[in-house]
């Protein structure tokens, strides 16, 4: 479902595959679209459903009910389910996490993607895992793995060391993200004209701003605006959609800064919105 993370589309095109997206909206909290929307797009060429859970860029976390709906679609049409779960350590609902690997009856249809890059804040180290019980998929993947000499050596060393981190690291990191999330979301929703749903996972949110065009606004912040020598750097949300015009007044914000820095960024953002010539009401 949209917003689709940009890399998925690029990889699909290079592989000769076609991704057919199903739009969801910030007004709906980016929840799973109705099953009927999926079935309208499924045809004899459909091979898989792709989800990112918890989601980048929205922070949305699929509920047990939604995951069961996806499972039923996979079973009904004999599809694969590709589940990007690299943010699964960052879930803020208090409810048990429902992984695609927990879904009964489709064990041989699930392909789970994991990575060290998010859990251990090693975003430049592209080392992770593809996990599946499907032997045919494993054999196909191994052909690609063996076509490469190896992942980067320094990345392998760092990733191996990260796996030895104790529980205190993961717990402290999680607690810090809980505090940062509250700081950011409360601060955004206090700014006049700004709205952000509460993300239930990952460390991103998509916020709606009172601007005519978020691409122009983000560029304006970097090229023309400053407040006491500072500005804000955000990602226009339009780049995460495939529907023309979608996300036009939305941005993605990552709460990866310290709380003091987030508070300052929120203050500067409010000043930028007050000064922006393309502000809407």
C-alpha positions as CSV (number, residue, x, y, z in Angstrom):
1,X,0.0,0.0,0.0
2,X,1.1,3.6,-0.6
3,X,3.1,5.4,0.5
4,X,5.5,3.1,-1.2
5,X,9.1,3.4,-0.2
6,X,11.0,4.8,-3.2
7,X,13.6,2.1,-3.4
8,X,11.0,-0.6,-3.9
9,X,9.8,1.0,-7.1
10,X,13.4,1.4,-8.5
11,X,14.3,-2.2,-7.7
12,X,11.1,-3.5,-9.2
13,X,11.6,-1.6,-12.5
14,X,15.1,-2.9,-12.8
15,X,13.9,-6.5,-12.2
16,X,11.1,-6.2,-14.8
17,X,8.4,-6.3,-12.2
18,X,5.4,-3.9,-11.8
19,X,4.2,-2.6,-8.5
20,X,0.6,-1.7,-8.4
21,X,-0.1,0.5,-5.4
22,X,-3.2,1.0,-3.3
23,X,-3.5,4.5,-1.8
24,X,-4.1,5.2,1.8
25,X,-4.3,8.6,3.4
26,X,-3.1,10.6,6.4
27,X,-6.7,11.2,7.3
28,X,-7.1,7.4,7.7
29,X,-3.9,7.3,9.7
30,X,-2.4,5.3,6.8
31,X,-4.3,2.2,7.9
32,X,-4.6,-0.8,5.6
33,X,-7.0,-0.1,2.7
34,X,-10.1,-2.2,2.3
35,X,-9.6,-5.7,1.0
36,X,-11.8,-5.0,-2.0
37,X,-9.2,-2.5,-3.1
38,X,-6.6,-5.3,-3.2
39,X,-8.9,-7.6,-5.1
40,X,-9.6,-5.0,-7.7
41,X,-6.0,-5.1,-8.7
42,X,-5.2,-8.9,-8.4
43,X,-5.1,-10.7,-11.7
44,X,-3.4,-13.7,-13.3
45,X,-0.1,-11.9,-13.3
46,X,-0.1,-11.0,-9.6
47,X,2.6,-12.8,-7.7
48,X,3.0,-11.1,-4.3
49,X,1.9,-8.5,-1.7
50,X,4.6,-6.2,-0.4
51,X,4.3,-4.5,3.0
52,X,6.7,-2.5,5.2
53,X,5.7,-3.1,8.9
54,X,6.3,-1.0,10.9
55,X,6.1,1.4,8.0
56,X,8.6,3.8,6.5
57,X,7.7,6.6,6.0
58,X,4.5,6.8,8.1
59,X,5.3,4.8,11.2
60,X,2.1,2.9,10.8
61,X,1.9,-0.6,12.4
62,X,-0.5,-3.1,11.0
63,X,-2.9,-4.6,13.6
64,X,-3.6,-8.3,14.1
65,X,-6.9,-7.9,12.2
66,X,-5.1,-6.3,9.3
67,X,-2.4,-8.9,9.2
68,X,-5.0,-11.6,9.2
69,X,-6.7,-9.9,6.2
70,X,-3.5,-9.9,4.3
71,X,-3.0,-13.6,5.2
72,X,-6.4,-14.4,3.9
73,X,-5.6,-12.7,0.6
74,X,-2.3,-14.5,0.3
75,X,-4.1,-17.9,0.8
76,X,-7.0,-17.1,-1.4
77,X,-4.9,-16.1,-4.4
78,X,-1.8,-18.2,-3.6
79,X,0.5,-15.2,-3.5
80,X,3.8,-14.5,-1.8
81,X,4.0,-12.0,1.1
82,X,7.1,-9.9,1.2
83,X,7.3,-8.2,4.6
84,X,10.0,-5.6,5.3
85,X,10.3,-5.7,9.1
86,X,13.5,-3.8,9.7
87,X,11.8,-1.6,12.3
88,X,10.2,-4.3,14.3
89,X,12.2,-3.4,17.5
90,X,10.6,0.0,17.5
91,X,6.9,-0.6,18.4
92,X,5.1,1.7,20.8
93,X,1.6,0.3,21.2
94,X,2.3,-2.2,24.0
95,X,0.6,-4.9,21.9
96,X,2.4,-8.1,20.7
97,X,4.1,-7.6,17.4
98,X,2.4,-9.6,14.6
99,X,5.2,-10.6,12.1
100,X,4.3,-12.1,8.8
101,X,6.1,-15.2,10.1
102,X,3.5,-15.5,12.8
103,X,0.7,-16.0,10.3
104,X,-0.6,-19.5,10.2
105,X,-1.4,-21.3,7.0
106,X,1.0,-19.3,4.7
107,X,4.3,-20.4,6.2
108,X,5.7,-21.3,2.7
109,X,4.5,-18.1,1.2
110,X,6.3,-15.6,3.5
111,X,9.5,-13.8,2.7
112,X,10.8,-11.6,5.6
113,X,13.4,-8.9,5.1
114,X,15.6,-7.8,8.0
115,X,18.6,-5.5,8.4
116,X,21.1,-4.3,11.0
117,X,20.9,-0.8,9.6
118,X,17.9,0.5,11.7
119,X,18.1,-1.5,14.9
120,X,21.7,-0.5,15.5
121,X,21.7,2.9,13.7
122,X,24.0,1.7,11.0
123,X,22.1,3.1,8.1
124,X,25.1,3.0,5.7
125,X,25.7,-0.7,6.3
126,X,23.5,-2.6,4.0
127,X,23.7,-6.0,5.7
128,X,20.7,-8.0,6.7
129,X,18.8,-11.1,6.0
130,X,16.1,-12.6,3.8
131,X,14.2,-15.2,5.7
132,X,11.8,-17.8,4.2
133,X,10.8,-21.4,4.5
134,X,10.3,-21.7,0.8
135,X,13.1,-23.7,-0.7
136,X,12.6,-22.6,-4.3
137,X,13.0,-18.9,-3.2
138,X,16.0,-19.7,-1.1
139,X,17.7,-21.5,-4.1
140,X,16.9,-18.5,-6.4
141,X,18.2,-16.0,-3.9
142,X,21.5,-18.0,-3.4
143,X,22.2,-17.6,-7.1
144,X,22.2,-13.9,-6.7
145,X,24.2,-14.1,-3.4
146,X,26.9,-16.2,-5.1
147,X,27.1,-13.8,-8.0
148,X,28.7,-11.3,-5.6
149,X,32.1,-11.6,-4.0
150,X,30.9,-10.6,-0.5
151,X,29.2,-7.8,1.4
152,X,31.6,-5.0,2.5
153,X,34.2,-6.2,4.9
154,X,34.0,-3.3,7.4
155,X,30.2,-3.6,7.3
156,X,30.4,-7.3,8.2
157,X,32.7,-6.6,11.1
158,X,30.4,-3.8,12.4
159,X,27.3,-5.9,11.9
160,X,28.8,-8.9,13.7
161,X,29.8,-6.7,16.7
162,X,26.4,-5.2,16.8
163,X,24.7,-8.6,17.3
164,X,26.7,-8.9,20.5
165,X,25.1,-5.8,22.0
166,X,23.3,-6.6,25.3
167,X,19.7,-6.0,26.1
168,X,20.5,-2.7,27.8
169,X,21.4,-1.1,24.5
170,X,18.1,-2.1,22.8
171,X,16.1,-1.1,25.8
172,X,17.8,2.3,26.2
173,X,17.5,3.0,22.5
174,X,13.8,2.1,22.6
175,X,13.1,4.3,25.6
176,X,14.8,7.2,23.9
177,X,12.7,6.8,20.8
178,X,9.5,6.7,22.9
179,X,10.5,10.1,24.4
180,X,11.5,11.6,21.0
181,X,8.2,10.4,19.4
182,X,6.2,12.2,22.1
183,X,8.3,15.3,21.8
184,X,7.9,15.5,18.1
185,X,4.2,14.6,17.7
186,X,3.1,16.8,20.6
187,X,5.1,19.6,19.2
188,X,3.9,19.2,15.6
189,X,0.2,19.2,16.6
190,X,0.7,22.3,18.6
191,X,1.8,24.3,15.5
192,X,-1.3,26.0,14.0
193,X,-2.4,24.3,10.8
194,X,-0.1,21.2,11.3
195,X,-1.4,17.7,11.8
196,X,0.5,14.4,12.4
197,X,-1.1,11.1,13.4
198,X,0.7,9.2,16.1
199,X,3.1,6.7,14.6
200,X,2.9,3.3,16.3
201,X,6.3,2.1,15.1
202,X,9.6,2.9,13.4
203,X,11.0,6.4,13.9
204,X,9.2,8.5,11.3
205,X,6.0,10.4,10.9
206,X,4.2,12.0,8.0
207,X,2.9,15.5,8.8
208,X,0.4,17.6,6.9
209,X,1.5,21.3,6.7
210,X,-0.4,24.4,5.7
211,X,1.6,24.9,2.6
212,X,0.8,25.0,-1.1
213,X,3.5,22.5,-2.1
214,X,5.8,20.7,0.3
215,X,8.5,20.2,-2.4
216,X,8.7,23.9,-2.8
217,X,8.5,24.5,0.9
218,X,11.3,22.1,1.7
219,X,13.5,23.6,-1.0
220,X,12.6,27.1,0.3
221,X,13.7,26.2,3.8
222,X,17.1,25.2,2.6
223,X,17.7,27.9,0.0
224,X,16.0,31.0,1.3
225,X,14.9,30.7,4.9
226,X,16.8,30.9,8.2
227,X,15.9,31.8,11.7
228,X,18.8,32.9,13.9
229,X,21.1,31.1,11.6
230,X,19.1,27.8,11.5
231,X,16.6,26.1,9.2
232,X,14.9,22.7,9.0
233,X,15.6,19.8,6.6
234,X,12.6,17.5,5.7
235,X,11.7,15.1,3.0
236,X,8.6,16.0,0.9
237,X,6.1,13.1,1.2
238,X,5.2,13.3,-2.5
239,X,8.3,11.2,-3.3
240,X,6.8,8.3,-1.3
241,X,3.6,8.2,-3.3
242,X,2.9,7.0,-6.8
243,X,-0.4,8.7,-7.2
244,X,0.1,12.0,-9.0
245,X,-0.6,14.9,-6.6
246,X,-0.7,12.8,-3.5
247,X,1.3,14.1,-0.5
248,X,1.5,17.5,-2.0
249,X,1.3,19.2,1.4
250,X,2.9,16.5,3.5
251,X,6.4,15.9,4.7
252,X,8.2,13.0,6.3
253,X,10.1,13.7,9.5
254,X,12.5,11.4,11.3
255,X,12.8,11.8,15.0
256,X,16.5,10.7,15.1
257,X,17.7,13.9,16.9
258,X,18.0,14.5,20.6
259,X,14.9,16.0,22.2
260,X,16.5,19.4,22.7
261,X,17.4,19.5,19.0
262,X,13.8,18.3,18.1
263,X,12.3,21.1,20.2
264,X,14.5,23.6,18.5
265,X,13.6,22.2,15.1
266,X,9.9,22.5,15.9
267,X,10.3,26.1,16.9
268,X,12.3,26.9,13.7
269,X,9.6,25.0,11.6
270,X,6.9,27.1,13.1
271,X,8.8,30.3,12.2
272,X,9.3,29.0,8.7
273,X,5.6,28.3,8.3
274,X,4.8,31.8,9.5
275,X,7.2,33.3,6.9
276,X,6.5,31.0,3.9
277,X,4.9,33.0,1.1
278,X,2.9,29.9,-0.1
279,X,1.2,29.3,3.3
280,X,-2.4,28.1,3.1
281,X,-5.1,28.3,5.8
